[in-house]
Amino acid sequence: MPVNISAWRELPERFVTASLDTVPVKNGDLSGFLSGIVSRRFSSKKYAKTKGLFNFHSWRPYYEDPLLTYSLYGENILNTMQTEVFYQYNENDKTHSAGASLVYGGFFPYISAGTQYTFNREATAGSRLKQWDQLDNRVGVSIPLSWTKGKSFRQFNAGTNYFYRNDYNKGFYKDSFATVKFSYLHHFLSWSQQAERAPQHIFPRWGYNGQLNYRHAITNYESWQFLASGSIYAPGIIPSHSLVITGAFQETDTLSTLFANRLPYSRGYNAIYAARMWRTSVNYHFPIVYPDWGFGNILYLQRIRANAFYDFTKVYSRNKSITRDQRSVGGEIYIDTKWWNQYALTFGFRVGYLLDTDLVQPNRTIGWEFVLPVSILPR
């Protein structure tokens, strides 16, 4: 409604010098003000739950020895569907794979599905080399829970996945091996608890986690694999130092080996796949310097840090009568960076001295490698 300036009245001076709370203001008649508002009606309908299900928003590398993964993540507006497209490299098998997965949280437990295609898998059968590509499809349910109390964070997850695997033989001996097609179940259980972490802490000052994984075939074959792993985080000599102790145990069926090796092997060695294997590792992480330097809004150098480690892996023969130790000591240098002030990426270099004979390359005594960007954040 337009203001009628002609209806304004000049006030006596005594009103002007008074408190502003008591200054009267007079305007024209406003009795018809609301009548000038137009009344409109809008139609309503249910919001489609399938709208924008695939809404990709970010990408991130993730490392859980021996698997290195680069993922593209998405989530819909209702926060009921999470999607992921990824590339994965297995350091033990030296294989590459690509795949996609989704989790629907509109129900409880959560429903998940995914597919993964692995390239150039190899296995020796007598004097012949079996080469194949592998397709894995899955569907499953999970129960993820989390608790926060004070400065403590706890997470629990349990579930089961159904997998269907199809192998595509190739190479010189492709016609010498039967085509592998079977289904299997993967059961998992995980628990973690950690204290709140300050920016200068490399790892949580106090914390621990553990995971149990069991895979077993249910059609065409009889095979199984059990893997247990865990970590303990403790403070070092000074507050910014971190002591990390990890352990893992893996055992697999000796009559039919269908599942890939997932045990993190001693650093510096060429990993082998044995019937029974276990590993323990002690790591001491500490910062070297904080550059606190950035280039525009593109790159930020947060910290340069080091890690001294000791690894011990024991491998067993098929009948468990012969064992071999695979011990190594060494150091790592890491550079913690942030790209575009948001994506945390870590680059590193590792050198390890082998205390025992490498079972693949017996003449090696020193192993070194570049460490690609990794992340310790949970998925």
Secondary structure, 3 states (H helix, E strand, C coil): CCCCHHHCCCCCHHHHCCCHHHCCCCCCCCCCCHHHCCCCCCCCCCCCCCCCCCCEEEEEEEEECCEEEEEEEEECCCCCEEEEEEEEEECCCCEEEEEEEEEECCCCCEEEEEEEEEEEEEEEECCEEEEEEEEEEEEEEEEEEEEEECCEEEEEEEEEEEEEEEEEEECCCHHHCCCCEEEEEEEEEEEEEEECCCCCCCCCCCEEEEEEEEEEECCCCCCEEEEEEEEEEEECCCCCCEEEEEEEEEEECCCCCCCCCCCCCCCCCCCCCCCEEEEEEEEEEEEEECCCEEECCCEEEEEEEEEEEEEEEEEECCCCCCEEEEEEEEEEEEEEEEECCCEEEEEEEEEEEECCCCCCCCCCCEEEEEECCCCCCCC
